[in-house]
């Protein structure tokens, strides 16, 4: 089974061009499933059936796994069986008639415009790191890009004169406008900070750490956690919070869902519609607070 799992992961990496995080998620889910199969003495994946898969999902449920986790596991297992079926390793796909458990979508945590202002005001442009941090936070909120996209940006991906950045995700590419405040912050970073941080003049990364290398996801996580604590914001802020806030604030101020979908890089507009629910909830809240007969 190890060879089949390895071939499946290689297929996802080579043909599907999935991100490293997504690949690791698939690998973790499938390895946990195959470990379970060995525990019940089902050493040949071809001998498994629909009952085997259901029993595994029930096992996850007994362990207290969230519905979203179980749903994701089933999606990974389904992809694995589809790969095996396509390559004629199994005759029938035991997951073909299985329905994913319905997951109640939780509304994402967002910041108010006042909280965003407070957070973005925390980095003080008094040293190289402060100038860099200010530019990163401003750019993240101005564009709504993912943190993985932020740290993957190269110098060639940003055009301050036209006010656009270019983001690549697999084979897809999208251009996103940058606001004037973000343009000014990034310009200051390029002028007063980056050239002093880099150690190799051929470094392509836009944002680098104090060692002159491309900033990591973990490095950025520490940065945003530091400024959240400094701002005394009593919300669970993650690097994704600014992305959610970007979308929600655009919608509140009249942007249409299709435009937001394009900027966020969502392949399906259903992923974007969750922000419409946030806007509706806010309207209800305002109504209850302000209408005399609410």
N, C-alpha and C positions, 0 to 999 in steps of 0.2 A: 504493500500500500504506500510505502514511503516514496517509491519511484513515481507512482501515479500522482501523488500530491505534488512532488517536485516538478513533474511535467506540467501539471495544471498551473502552478505558480509561474513557471517559465512562460507558459502561454499567455497568462494575464499581463505579464511584464512586457513580452515581446509584441504580441498582437493587439492587446487592449491599451497598452501604454498607460497603465494606471500609476498613480503617485505612490511613493514609497510607503506612506501611511496607510493607504488603501490596501496595498499588497500585503503589508504586515497584518492588517485586520483579517483579510481572507485567509492567510496562512495560519493565524492563531485559531480562527474558527474551525478550519478543516482539521488541523492537528488535534484539537480537543475532541472533535467528532470521531476521528480515527482511533484515538486513545480509548474512547468509550466503546468502540466496536471491538477492540482487542479485549477489553474488560469483560465483554459478554461473549467472548470467543467467536466473534464474527470476523475472522482474519482475512476473509476474501470479500472485497467490496461488492463483487458481482452477486454474492449470495444474500445481500441485504434487500429489504423491500420497504413498502410504505409503512408497515407496522414498526420496523426498526427505527425509521426516522421519527415517527410520532412518539415512540418510547423515549427517544433521546430528548426531544423537545419537552416532554413531560418531566424528564429527569432534571432539565434546566429549571423548569418551573418549581419543582420541589426544592431546589437549591436556592430559591428566592430570586432568581434572575428577573430583571425587568422585562416587560412585554416588548419593549423596543430592542432589547438585547436578544431575546428569543427570535424576534422577527428578522433581525440582522443575521443571526446564525442560520436560519432557514434559507435566507437569500444566498448566503455563501455556499451552503450544502447543495442548494438547487443548481447553482452555477457549476459546482463540481460534478454533479451527476450529468448535467447537460454536456459537459466536456467529455465525460466518459462514454456517454451514449453516442455522441458525434464521432468519436474515435473507435466505435464498435467494441469497447471494452465491456460494456453491459448491453443487454438486449432491450431492457425497459428502464425508463427513468421513474423511480419510485416517488419522486416529488412532483410529477406532472399534474396531479389532481389535488395536491395539497394547497390549502389557502393560508396565506400569512395571517397571523393574529392581528386584529385591528389595534393600531397604536394611536392613543390619544395624543395629538400634537400639543406640546406645551408651548405657550407663547414665549418667545425669547426675551431675555432681560434687556431692557434698553435704558439709556440715560436720558434725562431731560436735557434740553438745550443749555440750561444753566449748569448742569453737572458736567456736560461736555466742555463748556467754557472753562470751568474750574479745573478739570483734568488737563486740558491743553495748556493752561496757564502755569502749570507746575514746573516744567523744565525751564530753568533760567539760562539764558544764552550768555553765560559768563565764562564757560570753558568749552573745550572741544566736545565733550560728551553731552553737555546740556544743549548745545546747538544742534547736534545730531538727533538727540531724543525729541526735541521740539519739531524738527523736520519730519521725523517718522510718524509721530502722532498726528500732526496736521495732515500729512499725506494719507494716512489710513482713514481718517474721518472724512477727508475731502473726496475720496474715491470709492470707499466701501470695499476695497480689495481685501482678499484673505491675507492673513499674516504670512502664509507660505508664499503668496505672490509678492508681498512686500519685500521679504528678504531675498527673493529670487530676482528682483529687479537689477538690471545692469544699467550702466551709464547710457548705453545706446537706446534704452527703452523709454527714456524721458525726454520730452521736448518742452522746455520751459518757455521758449519764445511763443509757441503755439498753444501752450497750456494743455498738453495731453501726455498721458503715459500709455505705454503699450504692455498688455499682459498676455502671456501665453499659458494655456492649459492644454497639454497634449498637442493635438493638431489644431486646436481652436485658438484664435487670436482676437482680442478686442481692444479698442481704444477708449479711454475714459478721460473726460475733461478734468482739469484741476482748477480749483478756485484760486483767486489772486493771493489770499493769505498763505495758502499752501505753497504756491509758486515762490513767494518771497522767502518762506522758511527754508525750502529746499535750496534756493539760490544762495542763501546765507551759509548753509551747510557746505555746499560745494566750494564756496569762496573762502570760508574761514575755518573749516573743520576737516573735511575729508582729506585734503592734500597733506595735512599734518598727521592724520591717523594711518594712512596707507604706508606700507613699507616697500611695495612693489609698484612701480609706475604703470605696469601693465595690468594691474588689478581691475577687473571688469565690474565687480559688485558695486552697486550704488551705495548701499549702507554697510559699513564695516565696523568691527569691534575695536577695542583699544589695541589689539595686536595687529590691526590692519587687514584682518581676514573677514570674509563674508559673515555677517551676523547670523546667528542660529535662532531657531524658533524658541529654544529654551532661554536664550539670552534676551530675546524680546519679551518673553513672559515675565522675567524678573524685572525688566524695566517698567512695564505697565503696572505690575503689582506694587512696585516702589512708589510710583506717582499716585496710585489709587489711595494708598495708605497716607501719603503726604497730603492729599486733598481731603482726607477724612470723609470719603464717600462711603456710605453704609450700604453698598450693593456689591454683589459678587461679580466683579468686573473681570472678564477674560479678554484676551486679544480679539475675540469675535464680537465682543459687545459693541465696539465702535462700528463694526460692519452693520450690525442690526440697527444701531442708532441712526446711522447714515440713511438706511432705507426707510425707516419709520419717519424720520424728519422730512425726507423728500416727499413722501406721500402726504404728510400733514400739510405741507406747503403747496400742494397742487400737482405734483408730478404724477404721471400716469404709470400704471403697473408695467406696461411693456417697456418703457424707457428704463425703469428701475431694474427689470429683469435683464435687460441688455447690459447695463452697467455692472450688475452683480455677477453676470456670467452664468445665470441659471439656464439650464437647457429646457426646463419645464416651468411654465408660468405658475403651476400649482405651488412650487417652492416659494414663489414671491408673494402669493396671495395671503400668506400668514401675516404679512405686515398690514394688510387691509383690515384684518381682524383686530389688530392692535389699535388702529385708527378708530374703528367702530367702538371699541371698549372705552377709548378716551372720550369720544363724543358722549357716550352714555354717562360717564363719570361727571363730565362738565354739566350735562343736563340735570342730573340729580342734585348737583351742588348749587345750581343757579336758578332753576325753574321753581317758582313759588308753589306750584301744585304737583311737583314731581313725586 
